[in-house]
Amino acid sequence: MAETRYAETHEWARLEGDTATIGITQHAADALTDLTYLDVKVKKGDRVKKGQVFGEIDSVKATSELFSPVSGTVSEVNTRFQDEDELPAINKSPENEGWMIKVSAIDKGEFASLMDRKAYDAHAAKDSH
């Protein structure tokens, strides 16, 4: 069964085997509101480190950097969002359909150090005040 963990920077990582699927949290999607552009700056085969910027997301409110919550090798990029008409799917389902990249051969210690849902919810509640 896949386990999902959360970064303080509002990205999630869902681990299946040694591959983590990564995107933004519902909290982040709600805060950004209407998304206008997604720029994933990595491609398949690129190596990312925990905390490294892998892209930017623009909304009517702000531009936000996206940080990889784990280190590993990019195994897939969700190209669906190159079509701006598809961006509302990130707002509707950021923690499922709205995934952005998959990273394989990840450091499981880094994954384990991320927050569980309860800790993230408490962090997000503090962050929104």
Summary of the structure (lengths in Angstrom):
residues: 129
radius of gyration: 13.5
end to end distance: 33.9
largest distance: 39.0
contacts: 405
relative contact order: 0.26
helix: 28%
strand: 36%
